[in-house]
Amino acid sequence: MKKIGLLILVMLSLVIMTKFVKVEKVQKNVKTKEQVLLETNKVKYNKHIRFYNRILSIDKGLLYYFEDAGMERTIDRSQSEDIELNIPIDQEFINKLKTLEESNDKKDDLDKKAIAMLPVLEKMLPISESMKNYYKNKQYLKDNFSLGENLHGQLLDNLEKYNSVAKAYKEAFEKKSKEVKNLMEKDYDKRKFFITYRQLVYIDSGEDFINEIRRQKLDASNFTIKGNDKDLKKIFDKIDKSLLKLEKSVKNGKQMKKEGFDLNDHNVFITKAKIFKDSANRFITRIKKKEKATYSSVSDGFYAQTEEGTPENVVATFNEVVKEHNRLLAKQLKNKK
């Protein structure tokens, strides 16, 4: 299940990074071609961001539940006191997907893949609600997990289908997200917003590094055995180079003001970017030297996120960079109104 946890964190990074999409006017109220395209797709894209965020939250809830309860038909009772249910499938979310399904608007691939999730989510809703009440009220102390294992089995029966349709939707969203981000980069470049452009380039490099971790299917349990440090090092060099360029750019007070920033606004971003870079560098070094993760990190995703140089830690530190990136974009948009 650790690999699922790693995937969730990466996806959160992608969606957070693009959630502040908003079109700004350039000088003399002339819009770039990229701005026109962004504005045209803004409403639909923002709607899917909310859907996507919800799927990520469901993924996270499933991950934490199965880490405690196990993936077998029989519940792992050794951690029964730790089992919590927070799988946010609710009728409101299902109704929003139904509204999309019933609308007369032309459906694109992203819409169709969102609608395809409806049947399994409707099956999982009563199961997750029953499980939430079951563990909240500690009914397992009264029935020795009789109902708990029945519900656990029902959830397992729907898991494969859920994973399949959710994966298809997330992949479609990621493709759209990449297209939107590329438009943003071109727009910033045309308007000579070099600082924001270089910020996005740095985020791109970080994403490429995370995607390489995903491609190699690495987690705390296997990264020193399966990891290819040479492929990772090539991407790391781009991270290092893009950060150096950004650090130089943010010292230009005139350019910062032009883009809607104060002189020291990027201090936190640069600090977090360096922490991510250090974690990525440590990760590569550990692969080279075959320095395995601790037992705690191998067995628990939470600990893996806090141990420097594990795949999970690399992802966690990158998420912090993305959060700060979002904050800067939000401030920029506010100042440009």
N, C-alpha and C positions, 0 to 999 in steps of 0.2 A: 504493500500500500504506500510505501514511501515515495515511489515514483509518481503516484497520483498527486500526492501532496506537492511535489516539486512542480508538476504541471499547473496546478491551481495557482500557485504563486506567480508563475510566469504570466499566465493569462490575466491575472489582476493587474500586473504591470502594464500590459498592453491596453487594457480598457481604461485604466486611470489616465494613461498618457494622452489619450485622445478624447476624453470626455468633455474637455473645455473648448471643443471646436466652435468657433464663432467667427463670422466674417467681419473684417475691419475695412473701412474705406481708406483708400490711399489718397494722396494729395489731389486736390481739385475734383474730388468725388469720382475719380476714375477707378473702376475695379479691374483687377487683373482677371485673365481667363480662369485662373485657378480659384479666385474668390467667387466667381459666378458659379462654378461647378460645386464648390463647397456649400454655397447658399442654397442651391437647388436641392441638394441631398441632405441638408441639415436636419429637417424634421424626421425623416425616415431613419437616418443614421442614429440620431439621439434616442429614438424609440428602441432601436435594437441594442443600444448601449445598456439601457435599463434591463432588457430581457437577458442580455449576456451577463450582466452583473448578478442577476438572480440565479442563473445557472451555475455560476462560479460559487455562489453561496451554498447552493444545494450540493455541489461537488465537495465543498469543504465539510459540510455537515455529514455527508456519507463517509468521507475519509476518517473523520474523528470517531464516528460511531464504530466503523469496522476495525479501526486500530484497537479499540477497547474490546469489542465483542468477538472479533475474529471473523474469518471468512468461511468457516465450516458451518454445517447445518446445526451443530450443537454450539451454544454460546460459550465462550471462554469466561468462566465464572471467577477466575482469579482476579479480574479487574472489575467485578460487577459494581463496586462502589463508585467507580470512575465513569461508568457509562452514562452519557448524557445524550439527549436527542435534540438536535437543533438543525433539522432539515427543513428549510423554509419553503416548502411547497404549500401554497394556500389557494383558496378559491379565487382571490383577487387576481393573482398571477395567471391562473388558468383562464379566467374571464377575459383578460387582456389578449391572450393568445386566440381565444375564440372570436373576439372582436376583429382581430386581424384576419382570421379565416373567413369570416362572414362579410367582410368589406368588399365593395365592388372594385376597389383599386386593383390595378394590374400587379400580380405577384412576381417578384423576382426570386432568384435562387435563395437568398437569405430569408425572405418571407416564407417560402415553401419549407425550408428546413426548420424554421421556428414552429410552423404549424404541425410538422411531423412529430414534434415532441409531445403534442397534446394527449394522445391515447395513453402513453405510459405514465405521464404525470397524473392523469386522472385516476389511474390504478393505484399509484403510489400515495396519493393524498390521504385516503382513509387509513392506510397502513401507518404512515408517518404520524398522523394525529393520534392514533391509538397508542403507538409506541411512546410518544411524548408524554401522554398521560400516565402510561404504565410506569415509566421510570421516574417521572416527577413524584408520583404517589408511592413509589417503592413497593409496588404490588408484588414484585419478585420475592419479597420476604414472606409473602403469604402463600404464594402458589409454587414456590421453588422453580421459578422460571418457566412454568408450563405455558402460559400465554405468551411470555416473552420469546420463547423459542419458536412458537407458531408464527408470530409476527416477524421474527428474524428471518424465518424461512420464506415468508411471502415477499419480504424485501429483497432477499437474494434472488428469488425467482424473476423479479423485474429488473434486476441490476444490469444484466447484460444488454437488454434492450435499451434501457436508459442510457448507458454508456455509449452505445452505438449512435443513437439519434443526437445525443448531446455533443458528442465528438464532431459529428457532421455539421451541426450548427456552429460550433465554436470555430471550426476550420473555415467555414464560409464567412464568419464575422472577421476573423483574422485577415482574410484576404481583402475584405472591404476596408478594414482598419489600415492596412498597408497602403492601399490606394489613397485614402484620405490623408495619411501622413505624408505621402509623396507630394500631394498637391500643396500641403502646407509648406513643405520645404521649398518647393519651386516658387511659391508666393512670397515667402520671406526673402528668398534670394533675389527675386525681381525687384522687391521694394528696398533692397540693400539693408535689410535687418540682419546684419551679419552675426550678431550675438545670439539671437534666437535661432538662426539657422544653424550655427555651430552647436548650440545646445541640442537641437534635434539630431544632428549628425552624431554627437556623442551618445545620445540615447539609442540611435540606430546601431552603433558599434556594440553597445552593451547588450542589446537584443540579439545581435548576431552571436555573441558569446553564449548567452543563455540558450539560444536555439541549438548551438553546437552541443551543449551539455545534453539537451533533450534528444538530439539526433543520436548521440552515443549511448543514450539510455543510462545515464549515470545517476547514482544516488550514494548516500553515505556508506552503503553496504558493499559497493563494487567499484567505486571510482578509481582506486589504486590498481585494480586488476584490469579493468576494461578501458580506462581512459587513454586517449591519444593526445599527449601533451603537445605534439608538434602542430596539429591542426588548431588547437586552442591558442597556442602561442602566436600564430599568424593573426588571429583576431585580436588578441590582447595588444599587440603592437599598434593596431588601429585605435584601440581604446586610449592607449597612452598618448598617441599622436594627437587625437582629437581633443583630449583634455588639455594638452599644452596650448593648442590654438585657442581654446575657449578661455583659458586663464589669461592669455595675452589680451584677448578682445575685451574682457570685462574691466580692464584697467583704463579703457578709453571712456572718460566721463561724458564727452560730447555724444558719442554713439549710444551710450547707455541711456542718456536723457531722450535721444531721438526715439528709442524703442520703448520708452515708458518705464524705465527702471531708474532707481537711485544708485549711486556709486557702489554701495556695499551690499546691494540686494543679492548678489550671487555668492556671498561668503559661505552660507550654509550649503548651497548646492555644490560648490567646489570641495568643501570638507567631506560631504557624503560621497561625492564622486571619487575622491581619493581613497576613502574607506572601501568602496566597492572595488577599485583598482587593486588595492592591497590584498583583498580577499581573493580576487581572481588570480593574482600573481602567486599567492600562497597555495591556492588550489593546484595550479600547474606544478609548483615545486613539490607538493605532496605526491602528485602522480609520478613525477620523475623519481623521487626517493622512496616510493612505495610506503608512505606514512599513512597507515590505515586510520579510520575514524575510531573514536572510543566506542565501547559497547553501548553506552547510553545513546549516542547519536545513531548508531545502527538500528537500535530497537525502538527509538522514539523520535518522531519528526520534529518535536519542539526542541529537543536538545541538539539535533542536527543543525538547526537554524542558527544556533548560538556558538557552534564550534568553528573557529576560523578555518577557512580553506576547504570546507565540505561543499558539495554542490548546493545543498540547501542554504548554507550560509552565503554563498555567492549570490543566489537568487534573492535572499532576504535583504542583503545590502543594496542590491540593484533596485529593489522595490522602494527603498528609502530615497534613492536618487530620483526615481520617477515621481514620488510624492512631492518632493521639493520642486521638481520640474513643473508639476501641475500648479503649485502655489505661485510660481513665478509667472506662468502663463495667465493665471487668474488675475494677478495684480496688473499685468500688462494690459489685459483687456479692459479692466476697470479704469485704468488711467487713460486709456485711449477713447473712452466714451465721450 
